[in-house]
Amino acid sequence: MRASSILSVVAVFAATALSAQAPCTKAVTACERWVVFGAGPARSMVYADYALDAANPRITRALVMIHGAGRNADHYFETSTAAGFLAGALDNTIIIAPRYAAGKDSVAPNEIKWPEGANSWRSGGYSPTATTISSFDLVDEIVRRLADKRTFPNLAKIVIAGHSAGGQFATRYEMANKVHSTPGVAISYVVANPSSYAWPAAVRPMPTGDADPATADKEALGPNGEKVNTNFTFGAFDSTKAPNYNKWPAGLTARSGYTAGMTDDQLKKQLVERPTTYLLGQVDVLPLGGFDSSPNAMAQGPTRRARGEAFFKYVTETLGAKHKAIIVSECGHNDRCIFTTNTVFSSIFP
């Protein structure tokens, strides 16, 4: 056999062996991958069930899952792979869970740390250790790698999802990111149980109807407990109660970080046009699990569920977005309950 023929047979065998690899589904060292920014050395760690740099024609979709305030990417990776198993999606889905190391988190050499505080990793803030790189740039880079047809020739869909603080990331990234129109892939967003949103206008829900603080914790009960409630009215907010209520990341004013160079009109247009699903736990109506009770957040509603329903109503009925919302039955503020429920699978594994 000629040498060129032998090499061809070896290449085919290697590609077949690679495509037959089982996904890595545990948050162990073997599932750790590194995303290097530019020429390096700055980098960030992600968990992924398949390699990011080896050709894999089996992959047709990707799920990028953003962790919550605990920055426990390991837990969110295993939640996502559990969902993939239940949905029968592991064989053709690359699942990626980025780690946003911050605060006193230990990091590897050249691993970026991300900002906390008002303009944090949740809203596109710049890294304090790599000051030209924002938290949104990490997911931008992941999207670019996923869209590389040399590595994933058959990947056609990418979902950016997050729960709690990760839900805050997902909703703000949805309206702001610069890679949504990447050729060859369709990108959608899944926003689960965040404590706050970046409101596209200075109005806020009035404390009546389903935003009444006196009754909002009873919203999960009764015949409408599993339906998206819509009894919200919007009006001017008394800024003396929260002078910064409309400042980024709660609103669009005084923006910094990734979004600083964008106009309000651009952000609003992208918010409306980009396909988004809101997942709201039926019983996420109590101030638990790191609930944000700051004046800025309370201006958006008395509970996480009410805040999500009010935001959904405003962007769909007032701004004309074609977004979807799902009340996830019997779930509270729990990512594993939310993402491993059958009604959610079509949103995270389209």
C-alpha positions, 0 to 999 in steps of 0.5 A: 500500500502506498504511503499516501493511502496509509495516511488516508486510512489513518486519518479516516480511522482517527476521525471515526474514533474521535466521533465515537468518543463518549462525552465527558460528563463530570466536572473533573480535570479531564473535562477542563478546557482552556480558552486563550484570548488572542495570542495569550497568555490571558485565559479562562477555564471552561468545562466541556463535554467535548474538546474545543479544538478537535474536529467533531462532525457529530456535534449539531448544537451547543449549550453554553451554561452560565453559573450563578453567584457561587461561581460553581461552574462544576455544578452547572456543568453537571446540571447541564449534562444531566439535562442532556442525558434526560433529553437524549442530547449528549451525543450531538451537543457540546455543553460548555460551562465557563468559570468566572473566577472572582474575589478570593477564588484561586486561579491557575497561571494566567487565568483571568479574574473577573470583577465583582460589584456593580459592573461585574462579570454579570454585566460585561465588566472588564477584568481587573487582571486583563483590563481590556477583556470583559466577561462578555468577551469570553462568551464571544470567543466561545461562540467564535470557536463553536462557529468554526466549521473546521472543528464543528462542521455541522453545528447549526445552533447555539444556546446561551443560558444561565440561572440566577446571577447567570440569568442576569448575565444571559439577559444582558448578554442577549441584548449586547453581544457582538456575535449574534449574527455569526454566519452559519449558526442560529443563536438563542438565549434562555434566561432563568430566574434572575434577580434583576434585568437591564430595563430598556426604559425608565418605567417600572412595574407599579406595586399593584396587581401581580407586583403587589408586595403584600400578595406577590408571595402567593402568586404560585398558588391558585388556578394561575399558579402555573401560568405567566401572570400579566396583571402588571402596569408600568409607570414612572418610578420614584427615584428618591427611593433608589437614585440609581434604579435606571443605571446599568446594569439595572437600566441603560444609563451610565453604562461601562464595560462591554456596552459602553460604546453602544447606543440605547437604541441599538441595545433596545433593538437587539433586545427585541429582535433576538430569540429569548425564552424566560424560565421562571420557577413557579414557587420562586417567590421567596427572598431566598438563594441570594435574592437581591433586595437592594432598592434598584432590584426592588424597583423591578418587583417584589419577587423574582417571578414577578420581576420576570413576568413584568419584564416579559410583558413589557418587552413583548407587549410594549416593545413587540418582542416575540419572546417566550416565557415558561413557568416551570412547575413546582420549581423554586430558585433551583437550577437543577429543577429548572433545567432538568424539567421536560418542558424546558428541553426544547428551549435548551436543546433546540 
